[in-house]
Amino acid sequence: MSLAFFIFLFSVGASVGFLSGLLGIGGGIIMFPLLLYVPPLLGFEGIAVKSITGLTMIQGFFASCTAMLFYNKHNLVNKSLVLTLGLSLFISSLTGAFVSKAVPDKPLLFVFGALALVASIMMFIPRSYLKDELTEDKVSLHKATAIIIGIFLGFLIGLVGQGGAFIMIPTLLYVLKIPLRVALGSTLAIGLFSATAGLIGKAATGQVPFRMAAPLVLGAILSAQLGSFAGKRTKTEFLRWLLAFIISATAIKVWMDIF
């Protein structure tokens, strides 16, 4: 690996790690297009879609773990929600990760684009910003609904990598009615379950290029806490619109490539 490529991967890991902490999305939705489209533009060899899904898993694991510790310290991680969704996600993500080995790149891009389209539409639904400031002890949870959601979304996340985990934020906000700050912190903790399961499946099937993963993980660990600190001090209205913009821009780009 050249020094220039190492610096590129470290920069991607650091920038995505910061946004992971800021927005609670694991960063995969940003890292996926960055690793897919930018390397050829800079003169580097392109990275295969299956390798990118593996890289988003390992980066998502470490970024989520680092940022989640900050949110938990500030009472913004709902343990019941994390365990209920996390365990169902773990099993179905592991299944999806193993299945992804046999799925061609084009259908994987289609699934990723479909998730991004649904998520972007959901993010524009109006919300009460006063409720978004509530802490985790004010949250009520319908566990049966959460389990069903976890099984369905976990399989899809296992297929497309941790880049698909961004769908969790609008699902928590608009289906389970979780306050935004709690949704951000809890999504990071939930992401550890899907990232662990998906990482096991993708590593076992040879879809994780560990040499490329090292600078990504290093950058993510160093910046995720800083992003969490910034997110705690940013208005929820701005965070929601930033999430909506990022998800929508990614959806548009992916669908342009599909067609």
Secondary structure, 3 states (H helix, E strand, C coil): CCHHHHHHHHHHHHHHHHHHHHHCCCCHHHHHHHHHHHHHHCCCCCCCHHHHHHHHHHHHHHHHHHHHHHHHHCCCCCHHHHHHHHHHHHHHHHHHHHHHCCCCHHHHHHHHHHHHHHHHHHHCCCCCCCHHHCCHHHCCCCHHHHHHHHHHHHHHHHHHCHHHHHHHHHHHHHCCCCCHHHHHHHHHHHHHHHHHHHHHHHHHCCCCCHHHHHHHHHHHHHHHHHHHHHHHCCCHHHHHHHHHHHHHHHHHHHHHHHC
